[in-house]
Amino acid sequence: MSFPAHITVLYFAAASTTLGITDELVPIPEKGLYLSQLTELLIERHSQSSLNTLRKILDSSQWSIDAEMVDDEDLTKVELKDGMEVAVICPVSGG
Amino acid sequence: MLPPGSSVEGVVELSEAVCSISYALDTVESTIKRVSDDRFGAIATFIGTTRNSFQGKVVTKLEYQAYTKLALKTMTQIIVDARNHTPDFRAVVQHRIGVVGVGEPSIVIAVASPHRNEAFRTCEFILEEVKRKAQIWKREYYEGEDESEAEWKSNV
C-alpha cells in the first residue's frame, strides 16, 4: 500500500544525533493519522536505530506543527495532513 | 553531521524590540546604542557566556542549534508578554547558534526603560522565559570525551 500524503518531520538536538538525520519526508495516510500516533510510526521507520533511546527521546519531547507548538493534551486531536511540517521539540536548553 | 536545515540565522523586528538568531553577536556597545533613547534612564544588559566546567568536567566548547522560525516566534511572544508587566521598554535579544567557545557569549539581552526597576526585571524576565521556552538547544563538549558522546542539555 502506498501512502498518497507526506509530512516533513524535523529533528533537532538529541533526536537528530540519535537518528543521524535532521529531517525526513514521512508518508502518511491521507486521513485518520493523529499526532499522538506519530511516535509509533517513527519508531517503526527507524527500527534499526537504538530504539530505547529513540523512544525515550520522543516520549520526553513536545511537538510543533507548521511552527506552532501543540499542547500535550491536544496530540490526540490533531490530524496529520499532507504537507505539514512536524518538528520534534526535545527539552530546550537555550539562553 | 550537518546542523539542521532549519537552524539558520533570522531576525524579527517588532516595534521597540529586535530578536535575532545568528552565528555572531553584535558588540555590546552597538546593542546598547540600539536600545538607547533619551526617554529612558536605565539600560540593563545580560550576557550569557560559556563556562569552562560542568560537574567537575572540563568544558571545551558549546554548540547551539535552533528551530529558528519557531524560536523567533517564541521570542516575539516573550516580548509581548513582557509588555503586559512593563509597557514602556525597548529590547534587543540576540542568541547565537553554532559553536561557542569557552568564555564566549551565547546570548545578549539589553533592555532600556525609564527606570532601573523595570529594566532589571524585564531583562531577567526575558532571560528566564527564553531559557524556558525558546526552541534552542545546547550541546556540551567535555575534554577527554569523544565528540560523538557529547550530550544535548536540557534546561528542565
gemmi code that builds the backbone of each chain (N, CA, C; Angstrom):
import gemmi

chains = {
    "A": [
        ("MET", (0.859, -1.201, 0.000), (0.000, 0.000, 0.000), (0.881, 1.231, 0.000)),
        ("SER", (0.656, 2.152, -0.868), (1.451, 3.382, -0.846), (0.597, 4.516, -0.305)),
        ("PHE", (1.238, 5.350, 0.503), (0.523, 6.467, 1.093), (0.576, 7.682, 0.162)),
        ("PRO", (-0.548, 8.312, -0.084), (-0.584, 9.455, -1.003), (-0.120, 10.760, -0.366)),
        ("ALA", (-0.057, 10.787, 0.951), (0.274, 12.051, 1.614), (1.631, 11.935, 2.313)),
        ("HIS", (2.269, 13.083, 2.539), (3.563, 13.112, 3.220), (3.622, 14.273, 4.189)),
        ("ILE", (4.340, 14.067, 5.282), (4.679, 15.178, 6.160), (6.199, 15.275, 6.204)),
        ("THR", (6.698, 16.452, 6.523), (8.127, 16.610, 6.752), (8.329, 16.603, 8.246)),
        ("VAL", (9.202, 15.716, 8.725), (9.491, 15.684, 10.157), (10.881, 16.262, 10.370)),
        ("LEU", (10.982, 17.224, 11.263), (12.261, 17.869, 11.577), (12.787, 17.351, 12.905)),
        ("TYR", (14.066, 17.037, 12.920), (14.718, 16.572, 14.145), (15.825, 17.546, 14.536)),
        ("PHE", (15.931, 17.807, 15.813), (16.991, 18.669, 16.336), (17.686, 17.963, 17.483)),
        ("ALA", (18.818, 18.493, 17.862), (19.481, 18.105, 19.113), (19.574, 16.580, 19.259)),
        ("ALA", (19.154, 16.059, 20.429), (19.325, 14.636, 20.717), (18.594, 13.754, 19.709)),
        ("ALA", (17.441, 14.201, 19.247), (16.683, 13.413, 18.273), (17.487, 13.256, 16.989)),
        ("SER", (18.086, 14.305, 16.509), (18.834, 14.225, 15.251), (20.152, 13.481, 15.448)),
        ("THR", (20.778, 13.642, 16.614), (22.035, 12.931, 16.869), (21.791, 11.422, 16.937)),
        ("THR", (20.700, 11.027, 17.595), (20.378, 9.606, 17.715), (20.054, 8.984, 16.356)),
        ("LEU", (19.284, 9.697, 15.559), (18.878, 9.137, 14.269), (19.917, 9.331, 13.179)),
        ("GLY", (20.777, 10.323, 13.363), (21.774, 10.619, 12.335), (21.215, 11.409, 11.168)),
        ("ILE", (19.994, 11.926, 11.320), (19.393, 12.764, 10.271), (18.752, 13.995, 10.906)),
        ("THR", (18.542, 15.020, 10.076), (17.934, 16.248, 10.600), (16.504, 16.434, 10.117)),
        ("ASP", (16.105, 15.678, 9.136), (14.741, 15.797, 8.632), (14.438, 14.628, 7.706)),
        ("GLU", (13.168, 14.346, 7.535), (12.787, 13.315, 6.571), (11.344, 13.513, 6.129)),
        ("LEU", (11.060, 12.974, 4.951), (9.711, 13.008, 4.397), (9.047, 11.695, 4.801)),
        ("VAL", (7.967, 11.784, 5.530), (7.312, 10.576, 6.035), (5.965, 10.394, 5.343)),
        ("PRO", (5.768, 9.250, 4.665), (4.467, 9.008, 4.040), (3.418, 8.750, 5.128)),
        ("ILE", (2.242, 9.321, 4.935), (1.155, 9.108, 5.893), (-0.137, 8.868, 5.120)),
        ("PRO", (-1.114, 8.231, 5.752), (-2.421, 8.117, 5.102), (-3.043, 9.501, 4.977)),
        ("GLU", (-3.870, 9.677, 3.950), (-4.492, 10.983, 3.719), (-5.318, 11.452, 4.909)),
        ("LYS", (-5.946, 10.530, 5.589), (-6.756, 10.877, 6.755), (-6.535, 9.863, 7.869)),
        ("GLY", (-6.886, 10.257, 9.034), (-7.003, 9.313, 10.142), (-5.744, 9.066, 10.954)),
        ("LEU", (-4.637, 9.745, 10.646), (-3.445, 9.600, 11.487), (-3.306, 10.845, 12.346)),
        ("TYR", (-3.242, 10.631, 13.657), (-3.186, 11.747, 14.578), (-1.781, 11.906, 15.149)),
        ("LEU", (-1.457, 13.106, 15.576), (-0.115, 13.415, 16.070), (0.301, 12.468, 17.194)),
        ("SER", (-0.665, 12.048, 17.996), (-0.354, 11.143, 19.114), (0.150, 9.787, 18.621)),
        ("GLN", (-0.109, 9.484, 17.350), (0.308, 8.190, 16.811), (1.653, 8.276, 16.084)),
        ("LEU", (2.180, 9.471, 15.969), (3.387, 9.650, 15.171), (4.613, 8.967, 15.780)),
        ("THR", (4.721, 8.995, 17.091), (5.869, 8.349, 17.757), (6.017, 6.903, 17.300)),
        ("GLU", (4.926, 6.161, 17.351), (4.992, 4.743, 16.953), (5.399, 4.605, 15.492)),
        ("LEU", (4.859, 5.456, 14.647), (5.168, 5.396, 13.225), (6.655, 5.657, 12.994)),
        ("LEU", (7.201, 6.642, 13.707), (8.618, 6.977, 13.531), (9.511, 5.861, 14.065)),
        ("ILE", (9.103, 5.250, 15.166), (9.881, 4.146, 15.731), (9.900, 2.966, 14.760)),
        ("GLU", (8.762, 2.712, 14.121), (8.703, 1.653, 13.118), (9.633, 1.941, 11.943)),
        ("ARG", (9.682, 3.199, 11.537), (10.522, 3.576, 10.400), (12.000, 3.438, 10.718)),
        ("HIS", (12.361, 3.574, 11.995), (13.763, 3.587, 12.371), (14.104, 2.397, 13.243)),
        ("SER", (13.560, 1.260, 12.906), (13.722, 0.085, 13.764), (15.167, -0.381, 13.854)),
        ("GLN", (16.053, 0.158, 13.020), (17.443, -0.271, 13.126), (18.238, 0.629, 14.086)),
        ("SER", (17.644, 1.735, 14.493), (18.342, 2.631, 15.445), (18.220, 2.099, 16.865)),
        ("SER", (18.924, 2.739, 17.776), (18.810, 2.357, 19.189), (17.416, 2.746, 19.666)),
        ("LEU", (16.510, 1.778, 19.601), (15.095, 2.048, 19.820), (14.755, 2.620, 21.181)),
        ("ASN", (15.430, 2.082, 22.214), (15.118, 2.567, 23.555), (15.416, 4.049, 23.679)),
        ("THR", (16.575, 4.437, 23.121), (16.966, 5.850, 23.165), (15.972, 6.696, 22.384)),
        ("LEU", (15.604, 6.237, 21.189), (14.678, 7.000, 20.358), (13.326, 7.147, 21.053)),
        ("ARG", (12.844, 6.063, 21.610), (11.535, 6.118, 22.271), (11.571, 7.076, 23.464)),
        ("LYS", (12.666, 6.979, 24.236), (12.806, 7.872, 25.397), (12.786, 9.340, 24.965)),
        ("ILE", (13.507, 9.613, 23.879), (13.574, 10.989, 23.389), (12.206, 11.458, 22.913)),
        ("LEU", (11.535, 10.651, 22.099), (10.231, 11.058, 21.575), (9.203, 11.196, 22.687)),
        ("ASP", (9.270, 10.311, 23.670), (8.316, 10.391, 24.780), (8.535, 11.629, 25.634)),
        ("SER", (9.764, 12.126, 25.674), (10.034, 13.307, 26.509), (9.953, 14.611, 25.710)),
        ("SER", (9.602, 14.502, 24.434), (9.577, 15.691, 23.578), (8.183, 16.249, 23.410)),
        ("GLN", (8.166, 17.537, 23.070), (6.906, 18.138, 22.635), (6.930, 18.160, 21.104)),
        ("TRP", (5.808, 18.634, 20.529), (5.700, 18.637, 19.084), (5.235, 19.999, 18.584)),
        ("SER", (5.666, 20.322, 17.371), (5.123, 21.528, 16.733), (4.647, 21.136, 15.341)),
        ("ILE", (3.630, 21.846, 14.867), (3.143, 21.646, 13.504), (3.151, 22.999, 12.814)),
        ("ASP", (3.826, 23.046, 11.668), (3.938, 24.305, 10.922), (4.343, 25.448, 11.844)),
        ("ALA", (5.375, 25.182, 12.637), (5.971, 26.172, 13.542), (5.003, 26.746, 14.567)),
        ("GLU", (4.069, 25.906, 15.041), (3.220, 26.278, 16.177), (3.273, 25.102, 17.149)),
        ("MET", (3.545, 25.389, 18.409), (3.592, 24.312, 19.384), (2.204, 23.699, 19.563)),
        ("VAL", (2.181, 22.397, 19.800), (0.919, 21.701, 20.072), (0.932, 21.289, 21.537)),
        ("ASP", (-0.098, 21.665, 22.277), (-0.184, 21.268, 23.684), (-0.275, 19.757, 23.781)),
        ("ASP", (0.361, 19.207, 24.822), (0.363, 17.752, 25.006), (-1.047, 17.165, 25.018)),
        ("GLU", (-1.988, 17.895, 25.626), (-3.343, 17.336, 25.716), (-4.089, 17.384, 24.383)),
        ("ASP", (-3.498, 18.025, 23.378), (-4.169, 18.106, 22.074), (-3.610, 17.117, 21.054)),
        ("LEU", (-2.613, 16.327, 21.454), (-1.967, 15.431, 20.483), (-2.945, 14.461, 19.831)),
        ("THR", (-3.932, 14.002, 20.593), (-4.886, 13.039, 20.049), (-5.925, 13.716, 19.159)),
        ("LYS", (-5.957, 15.050, 19.194), (-6.980, 15.746, 18.430), (-6.458, 16.308, 17.107)),
        ("VAL", (-5.124, 16.335, 16.962), (-4.560, 16.962, 15.765), (-4.306, 15.914, 14.688)),
        ("GLU", (-5.032, 16.033, 13.585), (-4.888, 15.079, 12.498), (-3.772, 15.540, 11.565)),
        ("LEU", (-2.894, 14.625, 11.206), (-1.787, 14.978, 10.329), (-2.265, 15.042, 8.880)),
        ("LYS", (-1.856, 16.097, 8.179), (-2.306, 16.280, 6.808), (-1.102, 16.459, 5.877)),
        ("ASP", (-1.314, 16.187, 4.607), (-0.270, 16.301, 3.602), (0.369, 17.688, 3.632)),
        ("GLY", (1.699, 17.710, 3.632), (2.396, 18.985, 3.558), (2.778, 19.597, 4.885)),
        ("MET", (2.294, 19.064, 5.975), (2.613, 19.638, 7.290), (4.091, 19.490, 7.604)),
        ("GLU", (4.620, 20.467, 8.323), (5.993, 20.399, 8.834), (5.889, 20.117, 10.331)),
        ("VAL", (6.260, 18.908, 10.718), (6.137, 18.484, 12.116), (7.534, 18.448, 12.720)),
        ("ALA", (7.725, 19.081, 13.848), (9.056, 19.068, 14.469), (9.001, 18.397, 15.833)),
        ("VAL", (10.045, 17.606, 16.106), (10.220, 17.008, 17.422), (10.946, 18.056, 18.271)),
        ("ILE", (10.302, 18.518, 19.320), (10.889, 19.555, 20.169), (11.354, 18.906, 21.474)),
        ("CYS", (12.628, 18.501, 21.501), (13.209, 17.928, 22.725), (13.255, 19.031, 23.780)),
        ("PRO", (13.420, 18.655, 25.046), (13.560, 19.672, 26.092), (14.624, 20.700, 25.713)),
        ("VAL", (14.286, 21.979, 25.790), (15.155, 23.016, 25.255), (16.264, 23.418, 26.232)),
        ("SER", (17.272, 24.071, 25.696), (18.399, 24.491, 26.537), (19.066, 25.746, 25.988)),
        ("GLY", (18.251, 26.692, 25.588), (18.799, 27.952, 25.107), (19.130, 28.877, 26.257)),
        ("GLY", (19.570, 30.084, 25.941), (19.917, 31.061, 26.959), (21.232, 30.711, 27.601)),
    ],
    "B": [
        ("MET", (28.168, 15.555, 11.216), (26.771, 15.732, 10.797), (26.469, 17.211, 10.645)),
        ("LEU", (25.819, 17.584, 9.565), (25.493, 18.992, 9.362), (24.377, 19.410, 10.312)),
        ("PRO", (24.355, 20.699, 10.709), (23.250, 21.151, 11.550), (21.943, 21.090, 10.765)),
        ("PRO", (20.809, 21.070, 11.469), (19.524, 21.019, 10.779), (19.352, 22.177, 9.805)),
        ("GLY", (18.692, 21.921, 8.697), (18.434, 22.963, 7.708), (17.593, 24.094, 8.245)),
        ("SER", (16.881, 23.836, 9.348), (16.038, 24.881, 9.941), (16.780, 25.690, 10.991)),
        ("SER", (18.033, 25.315, 11.271), (18.828, 26.048, 12.275), (19.645, 27.089, 11.526)),
        ("VAL", (18.989, 28.217, 11.267), (19.583, 29.254, 10.417), (19.533, 30.591, 11.122)),
        ("GLU", (20.150, 31.586, 10.501), (20.089, 32.934, 11.060), (18.712, 33.514, 10.760)),
        ("GLY", (18.268, 34.404, 11.638), (16.975, 35.041, 11.402), (16.800, 36.219, 12.327)),
        ("VAL", (15.991, 37.178, 11.887), (15.730, 38.375, 12.683), (14.243, 38.684, 12.657)),
        ("VAL", (13.715, 39.118, 13.801), (12.356, 39.641, 13.833), (12.426, 41.047, 14.397)),
        ("GLU", (11.896, 42.009, 13.656), (11.877, 43.383, 14.153), (10.455, 43.726, 14.556)),
        ("LEU", (10.308, 44.042, 15.837), (8.999, 44.453, 16.342), (9.078, 45.943, 16.602)),
        ("SER", (7.948, 46.523, 16.989), (8.077, 47.922, 17.365), (8.745, 47.928, 18.737)),
        ("GLU", (9.861, 48.564, 18.874), (10.620, 48.701, 20.120), (11.267, 47.405, 20.605)),
        ("ALA", (11.515, 46.455, 19.691), (12.293, 45.280, 20.088), (12.807, 44.575, 18.841)),
        ("VAL", (13.997, 43.991, 18.986), (14.556, 43.181, 17.907), (15.015, 41.861, 18.513)),
        ("CYS", (14.585, 40.745, 17.908), (15.029, 39.426, 18.348), (15.788, 38.800, 17.202)),
        ("SER", (16.933, 38.190, 17.493), (17.668, 37.579, 16.399), (18.418, 36.333, 16.820)),
        ("ILE", (18.661, 35.496, 15.835), (19.454, 34.284, 15.999), (20.531, 34.370, 14.935)),
        ("SER", (21.783, 34.252, 15.337), (22.859, 34.467, 14.367), (24.136, 33.758, 14.798)),
        ("TYR", (25.047, 33.612, 13.858), (26.309, 32.921, 14.145), (27.273, 33.795, 14.925)),
        ("ALA", (27.119, 35.111, 14.799), (27.973, 36.039, 15.544), (27.090, 37.080, 16.210)),
        ("LEU", (27.556, 37.593, 17.336), (26.772, 38.606, 18.045), (27.283, 39.997, 17.717)),
        ("ASP", (26.388, 40.969, 17.737), (26.812, 42.368, 17.649), (27.599, 42.707, 18.902)),
        ("THR", (28.383, 43.763, 18.834), (29.108, 44.183, 20.043), (28.103, 44.684, 21.066)),
        ("VAL", (28.468, 44.568, 22.340), (27.582, 45.038, 23.398), (27.336, 46.532, 23.236)),
        ("GLU", (28.387, 47.246, 22.822), (28.262, 48.692, 22.629), (27.203, 49.036, 21.580)),
        ("SER", (27.218, 48.325, 20.460), (26.250, 48.643, 19.409), (24.846, 48.226, 19.850)),
        ("THR", (24.760, 47.160, 20.639), (23.464, 46.716, 21.162), (22.894, 47.761, 22.112)),
        ("ILE", (23.761, 48.318, 22.965), (23.329, 49.355, 23.898), (22.834, 50.582, 23.127)),
        ("LYS", (23.559, 50.931, 22.070), (23.151, 52.085, 21.244), (21.767, 51.856, 20.649)),
        ("ARG", (21.499, 50.622, 20.243), (20.224, 50.291, 19.613), (19.039, 50.465, 20.546)),
        ("VAL", (19.230, 50.181, 21.831), (18.089, 50.294, 22.751), (17.994, 51.686, 23.370)),
        ("SER", (19.066, 52.459, 23.261), (19.083, 53.767, 23.927), (18.059, 54.731, 23.355)),
        ("ASP", (17.546, 55.536, 24.223), (16.651, 56.623, 23.811), (16.634, 57.621, 24.952)),
        ("ASP", (16.501, 58.906, 24.605), (16.530, 59.933, 25.652), (15.408, 59.800, 26.670)),
        ("ARG", (14.343, 59.072, 26.305), (13.246, 58.935, 27.281), (13.561, 57.861, 28.330)),
        ("PHE", (14.645, 57.112, 28.125), (14.997, 56.030, 29.050), (16.106, 56.462, 29.996)),
        ("GLY", (15.975, 56.101, 31.276), (17.012, 56.437, 32.249), (17.815, 55.228, 32.683)),
        ("ALA", (17.439, 54.050, 32.174), (18.140, 52.844, 32.617), (18.285, 51.863, 31.467)),
        ("ILE", (19.459, 51.231, 31.407), (19.686, 50.161, 30.443), (20.277, 48.988, 31.203)),
        ("ALA", (19.570, 47.855, 31.162), (20.080, 46.648, 31.813), (20.509, 45.680, 30.715)),
        ("THR", (21.661, 45.063, 30.925), (22.107, 44.085, 29.934), (22.440, 42.763, 30.621)),
        ("PHE", (22.225, 41.675, 29.902), (22.659, 40.369, 30.365), (23.456, 39.723, 29.240)),
        ("ILE", (24.590, 39.132, 29.622), (25.383, 38.391, 28.652), (25.620, 37.003, 29.222)),
        ("GLY", (25.229, 35.966, 28.498), (25.465, 34.596, 28.939), (26.721, 34.098, 28.241)),
        ("THR", (27.643, 33.544, 29.019), (28.894, 33.071, 28.414), (29.120, 31.595, 28.739)),
        ("THR", (29.962, 30.963, 27.956), (30.252, 29.542, 28.143), (31.218, 29.355, 29.305)),
        ("ARG", (30.775, 28.588, 30.298), (31.617, 28.283, 31.445), (32.590, 27.173, 31.098)),
        ("ASN", (33.719, 27.100, 31.821), (34.735, 26.106, 31.476), (34.561, 24.762, 32.180)),
        ("SER", (33.508, 24.658, 33.023), (33.355, 23.363, 33.689), (31.899, 23.055, 33.958)),
        ("PHE", (31.606, 21.795, 34.110), (30.276, 21.335, 34.490), (30.440, 20.064, 35.304)),
        ("GLN", (29.997, 20.092, 36.557), (30.093, 18.927, 37.454), (31.470, 18.280, 37.413)),
        ("GLY", (32.494, 19.083, 37.536), (33.861, 18.563, 37.611), (34.506, 18.252, 36.278)),
        ("LYS", (33.742, 18.310, 35.197), (34.322, 18.019, 33.879), (34.718, 19.334, 33.200)),
        ("VAL", (35.801, 19.283, 32.420), (36.258, 20.481, 31.723), (35.504, 20.618, 30.399)),
        ("VAL", (34.853, 21.760, 30.245), (34.107, 22.027, 29.015), (35.058, 22.619, 27.980)),
        ("THR", (35.029, 22.079, 26.789), (35.899, 22.622, 25.742), (35.137, 23.585, 24.822)),
        ("LYS", (33.852, 23.292, 24.606), (33.054, 24.193, 23.783), (31.574, 23.829, 23.919)),
        ("LEU", (30.729, 24.758, 23.481), (29.289, 24.505, 23.398), (28.887, 24.631, 21.939)),
        ("GLU", (27.790, 23.968, 21.599), (27.248, 24.097, 20.254), (25.756, 24.331, 20.398)),
        ("TYR", (25.240, 25.297, 19.663), (23.818, 25.617, 19.748), (23.138, 25.366, 18.399)),
        ("GLN", (21.891, 24.870, 18.479), (21.026, 24.741, 17.303), (19.709, 25.408, 17.645)),
        ("ALA", (19.010, 25.860, 16.627), (17.692, 26.435, 16.859), (16.725, 25.979, 15.786)),
        ("TYR", (15.458, 25.889, 16.140), (14.406, 25.772, 15.126), (14.016, 27.238, 14.930)),
        ("THR", (14.780, 27.889, 14.112), (14.798, 29.354, 14.093), (13.432, 29.990, 13.913)),
        ("LYS", (12.655, 29.541, 12.935), (11.395, 30.270, 12.719), (10.467, 30.153, 13.921)),
        ("LEU", (10.508, 29.029, 14.615), (9.666, 28.877, 15.804), (10.290, 29.584, 17.009)),
        ("ALA", (11.610, 29.510, 17.125), (12.286, 30.187, 18.240), (12.037, 31.694, 18.177)),
        ("LEU", (12.060, 32.253, 16.978), (11.818, 33.699, 16.835), (10.375, 34.049, 17.170)),
        ("LYS", (9.439, 33.168, 16.808), (8.025, 33.381, 17.178), (7.911, 33.391, 18.700)),
        ("THR", (8.592, 32.438, 19.336), (8.547, 32.324, 20.793), (9.154, 33.563, 21.440)),
        ("MET", (10.288, 34.030, 20.919), (10.931, 35.226, 21.466), (10.016, 36.443, 21.292)),
        ("THR", (9.321, 36.507, 20.158), (8.363, 37.598, 19.928), (7.274, 37.583, 20.996)),
        ("GLN", (6.732, 36.401, 21.274), (5.675, 36.285, 22.274), (6.194, 36.665, 23.655)),
        ("ILE", (7.454, 36.332, 23.939), (8.046, 36.694, 25.234), (8.094, 38.215, 25.376)),
        ("ILE", (8.441, 38.920, 24.319), (8.461, 40.388, 24.350), (7.044, 40.911, 24.599)),
        ("VAL", (6.071, 40.334, 23.895), (4.663, 40.735, 24.080), (4.249, 40.511, 25.534)),
        ("ASP", (4.614, 39.351, 26.093), (4.276, 39.052, 27.486), (4.956, 40.042, 28.431)),
        ("ALA", (6.212, 40.397, 28.125), (6.939, 41.343, 28.988), (6.219, 42.681, 29.017)),
        ("ARG", (5.623, 43.064, 27.887), (4.922, 44.346, 27.817), (3.656, 44.367, 28.657)),
        ("ASN", (3.123, 43.189, 28.998), (1.971, 43.146, 29.895), (2.344, 43.649, 31.286)),
        ("HIS", (3.586, 43.377, 31.716), (4.047, 43.894, 33.007), (4.534, 45.334, 32.854)),
        ("THR", (5.289, 45.559, 31.805), (6.026, 46.816, 31.642), (5.839, 47.303, 30.213)),
        ("PRO", (4.888, 48.194, 29.982), (4.611, 48.605, 28.606), (5.763, 49.358, 27.931)),
        ("ASP", (6.506, 50.160, 28.730), (7.470, 51.046, 28.087), (8.912, 50.548, 28.214)),
        ("PHE", (9.381, 49.809, 27.223), (10.793, 49.448, 27.183), (11.185, 49.179, 25.738)),
        ("ARG", (12.459, 49.213, 25.497), (12.989, 48.810, 24.191), (13.990, 47.692, 24.463)),
        ("ALA", (13.960, 46.633, 23.658), (14.825, 45.490, 23.942), (15.491, 44.941, 22.690)),
        ("VAL", (16.658, 44.369, 22.916), (17.320, 43.572, 21.888), (17.639, 42.224, 22.527)),
        ("VAL", (17.267, 41.143, 21.863), (17.585, 39.802, 22.343), (18.296, 39.086, 21.200)),
        ("GLN", (19.548, 38.691, 21.441), (20.297, 38.003, 20.393), (20.790, 36.671, 20.927)),
        ("HIS", (20.567, 35.600, 20.184), (21.080, 34.298, 20.590), (21.963, 33.746, 19.481)),
        ("ARG", (23.066, 33.161, 19.879), (23.973, 32.583, 18.894), (23.604, 31.154, 18.596)),
        ("ILE", (23.908, 30.725, 17.379), (23.893, 29.305, 17.030), (25.271, 28.961, 16.483)),
        ("GLY", (25.556, 27.667, 16.445), (26.882, 27.228, 16.012), (27.754, 26.989, 17.239)),
        ("VAL", (29.047, 26.913, 17.010), (29.978, 26.626, 18.106), (30.307, 27.896, 18.891)),
        ("VAL", (30.212, 27.793, 20.203), (30.558, 28.916, 21.074), (31.646, 28.429, 22.028)),
        ("GLY", (32.816, 29.006, 21.955), (33.943, 28.565, 22.765), (33.825, 29.026, 24.209)),
        ("VAL", (34.674, 28.448, 25.059), (34.689, 28.814, 26.480), (34.955, 30.306, 26.627)),
        ("GLY", (34.192, 30.939, 27.470), (34.358, 32.369, 27.718), (33.650, 33.258, 26.724)),
        ("GLU", (33.129, 32.666, 25.670), (32.445, 33.482, 24.654), (30.969, 33.641, 24.982)),
        ("PRO", (30.353, 34.726, 24.513), (28.944, 34.954, 24.786), (28.040, 34.142, 23.862)),
        ("SER", (26.947, 33.631, 24.404), (25.976, 32.912, 23.593), (24.659, 33.663, 23.494)),
        ("ILE", (24.384, 34.522, 24.477), (23.158, 35.301, 24.428), (23.413, 36.697, 24.979)),
        ("VAL", (22.816, 37.674, 24.325), (22.888, 39.053, 24.810), (21.463, 39.600, 24.860)),
        ("ILE", (21.121, 40.166, 26.012), (19.809, 40.813, 26.159), (20.075, 42.225, 26.667)),
        ("ALA", (19.494, 43.207, 26.015), (19.596, 44.583, 26.503), (18.189, 45.155, 26.580)),
        ("VAL", (17.885, 45.767, 27.708), (16.558, 46.367, 27.900), (16.725, 47.792, 28.406)),
        ("ALA", (16.098, 48.729, 27.720), (16.129, 50.120, 28.168), (14.723, 50.529, 28.574)),
        ("SER", (14.616, 51.201, 29.706), (13.304, 51.658, 30.176), (13.502, 52.926, 31.002)),
        ("PRO", (12.397, 53.615, 31.325), (12.545, 54.874, 32.057), (13.309, 54.723, 33.376)),
        ("HIS", (12.996, 53.641, 34.112), (13.605, 53.486, 35.437), (14.268, 52.129, 35.605)),
        ("ARG", (15.169, 52.044, 36.576), (16.019, 50.852, 36.708), (15.243, 49.599, 37.100)),
        ("ASN", (14.210, 49.767, 37.920), (13.431, 48.620, 38.380), (12.902, 47.808, 37.193)),
        ("GLU", (12.257, 48.517, 36.257), (11.682, 47.801, 35.100), (12.762, 47.244, 34.194)),
        ("ALA", (13.886, 47.952, 34.092), (14.951, 47.467, 33.211), (15.494, 46.127, 33.715)),
        ("PHE", (15.839, 46.061, 35.010), (16.353, 44.818, 35.591), (15.330, 43.696, 35.474)),
        ("ARG", (14.113, 44.005, 35.866), (13.053, 42.998, 35.929), (12.724, 42.441, 34.553)),
        ("THR", (12.620, 43.328, 33.584), (12.263, 42.910, 32.233), (13.392, 42.097, 31.604)),
        ("CYS", (14.622, 42.528, 31.872), (15.780, 41.793, 31.351), (15.786, 40.380, 31.917)),
        ("GLU", (15.541, 40.251, 33.203), (15.522, 38.930, 33.836), (14.354, 38.098, 33.321)),
        ("PHE", (13.199, 38.740, 33.186), (12.013, 38.038, 32.696), (12.287, 37.452, 31.311)),
        ("ILE", (12.840, 38.267, 30.425), (13.123, 37.804, 29.067), (14.096, 36.628, 29.098)),
        ("LEU", (15.145, 36.741, 29.917), (16.128, 35.659, 30.003), (15.487, 34.356, 30.469)),
        ("GLU", (14.731, 34.430, 31.561), (14.146, 33.205, 32.119), (13.139, 32.581, 31.153)),
        ("GLU", (12.397, 33.404, 30.453), (11.424, 32.882, 29.501), (12.110, 32.264, 28.282)),
        ("VAL", (13.195, 32.895, 27.833), (13.948, 32.318, 26.714), (14.494, 30.954, 27.113)),
        ("LYS", (15.015, 30.867, 28.323), (15.569, 29.591, 28.788), (14.486, 28.529, 28.911)),
        ("ARG", (13.308, 28.965, 29.267), (12.220, 28.025, 29.493), (11.595, 27.555, 28.199)),
        ("LYS", (11.447, 28.470, 27.232), (10.585, 28.166, 26.104), (11.222, 28.179, 24.713)),
        ("ALA", (12.276, 28.955, 24.510), (12.761, 29.138, 23.129), (13.282, 27.827, 22.563)),
        ("GLN", (12.967, 27.568, 21.312), (13.305, 26.295, 20.680), (14.766, 26.353, 20.203)),
        ("ILE", (15.634, 26.326, 21.215), (17.084, 26.414, 21.021), (17.699, 25.331, 21.898)),
        ("TRP", (18.726, 24.663, 21.399), (19.341, 23.565, 22.147), (20.842, 23.744, 22.213)),
        ("LYS", (21.413, 23.293, 23.348), (22.835, 23.453, 23.615), (23.468, 22.077, 23.794)),
        ("ARG", (24.618, 21.872, 23.133), (25.351, 20.621, 23.300), (26.687, 20.943, 23.953)),
        ("GLU", (27.030, 20.185, 24.971), (28.222, 20.478, 25.758), (29.304, 19.444, 25.482)),
        ("TYR", (30.488, 19.912, 25.113), (31.600, 19.010, 24.807), (32.612, 19.054, 25.937)),
        ("TYR", (33.060, 17.871, 26.385), (33.988, 17.797, 27.506), (35.347, 17.293, 27.059)),
        ("GLU", (36.379, 17.752, 27.773), (37.743, 17.328, 27.499), (37.885, 15.845, 27.777)),
        ("GLY", (38.582, 15.150, 26.890), (38.816, 13.729, 27.109), (37.671, 12.831, 26.698)),
        ("GLU", (36.571, 13.411, 26.230), (35.440, 12.593, 25.793), (35.288, 12.698, 24.288)),
        ("ASP", (34.863, 11.593, 23.662), (34.639, 11.598, 22.231), (33.518, 12.569, 21.880)),
        ("GLU", (33.734, 13.337, 20.815), (32.731, 14.343, 20.429), (31.365, 13.734, 20.150)),
        ("SER", (31.366, 12.495, 19.668), (30.087, 11.868, 19.347), (29.280, 11.561, 20.607)),
        ("GLU", (29.957, 11.584, 21.778), (29.261, 11.304, 23.035), (28.715, 12.561, 23.694)),
        ("ALA", (29.047, 13.729, 23.123), (28.630, 14.988, 23.755), (27.111, 15.035, 23.892)),
        ("GLU", (26.678, 15.453, 25.081), (25.244, 15.428, 25.380), (24.559, 16.727, 25.066)),
        ("TRP", (23.328, 16.619, 24.580), (22.455, 17.774, 24.443), (21.851, 18.041, 25.813)),
        ("LYS", (21.919, 19.273, 26.266), (21.456, 19.606, 27.604), (19.970, 19.947, 27.609)),
        ("SER", (19.429, 19.980, 28.825), (18.039, 20.387, 28.995), (17.986, 21.416, 30.113)),
        ("ASN", (17.195, 22.444, 29.938), (17.060, 23.464, 30.988), (16.094, 23.049, 32.084)),
        ("VAL", (15.365, 21.950, 31.810), (14.369, 21.496, 32.790), (15.056, 20.953, 34.024)),
    ],
}
model = gemmi.Model(1)
for chain_id, residues in chains.items():
    chain = gemmi.Chain(chain_id)
    for i, (resn, *xyz) in enumerate(residues, 1):
        res = gemmi.Residue()
        res.name, res.seqid = resn, gemmi.SeqId(i, " ")
        for name, pos in zip(("N", "CA", "C"), xyz):
            atom = gemmi.Atom()
            atom.name, atom.element = name, gemmi.Element(name[0])
            atom.pos, atom.b_iso = gemmi.Position(*pos), 0.0
            res.add_atom(atom)
        chain.add_residue(res)
    model.add_chain(chain)
structure = gemmi.Structure()
structure.add_model(model)
structure.setup_entities()
